[in-house]
Amino acid sequence: MTEEEEEAYRALLRRGSASAAPGRREAGAADGGRPETSEGAESGREVLERLLVLGLATGGAHGVIRAIPPARAVDALVESRLRTLREELESEATGRSVIESLFMECWTAVPPPHDDHAGEGQMIAQLHGIDAVREAIDELTFFARTEDLTTEPTGVLAEESIAVSHPINMRLLRRGVRLRTIMGAAILQDEPTLTYMRELVSHGAEVRVSHQPIERVIIVDRSAALTPIDPAHTARGALLVREPGLVATLVTLFERMWEAADELPSEEVDLPSDVEREILAMLREADKDETAARQLGMSVRTYRKHLAALMRRLGAANRVEAALLAHEKGWLN
């Protein structure tokens, strides 16, 4: 931020607003009322435009420009500076092949006796232990340029996992990488994970919830993928796959899981309709679908369709759980 831009921002704070339209005084003009030259007016308009680009001001109707609150302005400047520094460092590291040369030290190292299958030069490499998997994720995401596809079958992330993945995912989103994640249905009952996923969505990520079993996989730029050695014990390690045919197959699997999943519910209250409330009430009053459908004046097929949709929204595994969750949310009141 230059001295001229700072002065213009301070002037906006003092005066409340300014206009970038020709013929009106600019933010940087003196407060004494002395007329500006056309050259000075043009310069003032340029400064105001730079404030808009910096995120220190907002534009309104008729070209009126207002300063954003100081706290937000400082935060915007810090974020902009950090983003610039990160881009400069990543560009420098990539241009000089620093990361590649460091990883080459690992690739040329003699593998330990128990792990004669490891090695980044292979199309399929075994990574043993959670630390090795995290190192691979760091490498893949650092070089990611277009897309990151991830699934989490359990739907629940531990506090440690959120702490580790948060900076990685935010870095991807800042760089414009498309981030798509499929979570297991248990996320709907886990507030910390739900809050974290909603935060990512607010920054541009796409998140869906699957009510069907899904496979664990991470795919980066459709050129490399990670999948567990043992899906039942993911801490044992993972397979790092770079073979194009296998990666393409995993991408196809991910797309099928994605299409079958639902959008992550927003924070806004999504209250049921009157018909849906009646259907939920029938879970307590009727012991058969046929009886409930007849009392509501609809077909059994329509009744079951509504009920299945409600169970998905509630994240319920069965009808009893659906009734309990609906009661907790106040939907039956």
Beta strands, then each sheet from edge to edge (+ up, - down):
strand 1: 18-19
strand 2: 57-59
strand 3: 64-67
strand 4: 124-128
strand 5: 147-152
strand 6: 178-184
strand 7: 206-210
strand 8: 218-220
strand 9: 224-228
strand 10: 237-241
strand 11: 262-263
sheet 1: 1+ 3- 2+
sheet 2: 4+ 10- 9+ 8- 5+ 6+ 7+ 11-
end
